[in-house]
Amino acid sequence: MAVAQMNWGRMRYPLTDARMSEFSEALDRVYRAAETHPGFIWRIPDQDAEQQLRDLGMDEKTSATVSVWTDADALRDYTFSGQHGCFLNRASEWFEAVDGPQLVLWQVEATAKPTFTDAFRRLNYLKTHGNTAEGYGWHA
């Protein structure tokens, strides 16, 4: 078994806004760091992510990622270290505060390719019911 994750946020400005330039210019580097990090298996490609989010009615200020990792420890190591960790510590510069969880984890087969539809369903379940096998946060 592996672990899937979805994290999302509401950007303060569109990604093309000059106030987002430091963040937007780092995205490719941060994604490359994830893809080469021990334990990374897969993530929804950018073009597919944009379409899936649009299909769910999300606008250009919604930023989200779905990925699959060998285990939560590998994901945690990537999330809180390196470039991603540095940007995560500064998230309030680029992202609005949102109500409820911004991250959901769940168990999957290592070959799984989860969608945003499934991920947001699990996030909403987590928000309503707390940590369950359907979806949980870091401290499940």
N, C-alpha and C positions, 0 to 999 in steps of 0.2 A: 504494500500500500504506500501511497504518497499523500501529500497534502496539497490541496488547491487553496488559493487565496484570492480575494478581491479586495482592493482598497479603492476608495474614491474620495473626492473632495470637490468643493465648489470654489473655483478660482475667483479671486477678487476682480480680475479683469480678463478679457479674452487673451488667449496665448499670444496673439499678434501685437498686443499693446506694449509699448516701450517699457512700461513698469514691470512687465513680465520677462524682459529680455534675458536677464541672468538665469532665470529658471528655464526658459524655453531653449536657450543655447546649450544648456547642460543635459537636456533630455537624452540625446543620442549616447552621450558618455555614460550616463547613469544606467540606461537600458543595456549597453554593452557590458558594463560591470556586472549587472544581474546575470546576463546570459553566459558569462564566463565564470561566475561564482560557483564554487563546489556546491552541488545539490540542486542547481537549477535544471529543470527539465524542459519547460515550454512556457510561452506566454502568447496571448492573442496578438497577432501582428497588428501594427498601428492602423493600417487601412481597414482591416476587419473590425478593429475596436471602434473606430470612428463611425462606421456604418451601423454596428450593433447598438451603439449608444444613441445614434439618431433614431433608429427604429424603435427604441424605448422612449422616445420623446425628450431625450436629454439635449440641452443646448450646448453651445460652444464653450461655456464656462464650466462644464462638468469634465473632470479629469478622473479617469479610472483605469485600473489595470487588473487583469485576471492572469494568474500564472500558476504553474504546478511545480512543486519542489519535492525532493526526496523525503524531507521531513521538516517539521516546524523549526527545529534547531538551525538548519541551514538557512531557512527563510529569515529567522530572527537575526542570525549573524549578518546577513546581507543588509537587512532593514536598518539596523542600528549602528552599522560600521561604515567606514569608507565615505565616499562621496554621498551616497544615499543618506547615511546617517547625518552628515553635515547639513544637507538640504532639509531633512526631516526636522532638525532642530530649529530651522528657520521657516517652517511651514506657514506660520502666521503672517509672514511678509507677503505671501502669495495666495493664501487660502483663507476663506471665511470660516468662522466656526459653524458647525452643523449640529443638528439635534440627532443624537443617537450614535451608534457605532459607525466607524468609517472603515472597518476591517472585518472580514468574516473569513474563517478557515473551515475546511471540511475535508474528510478523507475521500480519496479517489484512487483509482488504479493509476499506475504510472503512465499509462498510455492515454489517459483521459484528456479531452480538450473541452473544458467547460465553457459555457457562454455567459455573457452578461445577464441574460434573462434568468438563468439558473442562479447566478451569483447574487443578483439583487433580490430574488425571491428568498434566498437563504439569509441575506442581510436583514430583510424585513422580519423573518421568522426569529432571528437572533434578537432583534430589537423588541419584539413582542414577548418572547418566551425565555430569553436568556440562553445561556450555553446549553446546547444539546448536540446530539450527533448530526443534526441537520446543519448546524453552523455554530461556531464558537469563536471567541476572541483569544488573545494571547494567554489568558489565565484560566483556561478551561480545566 
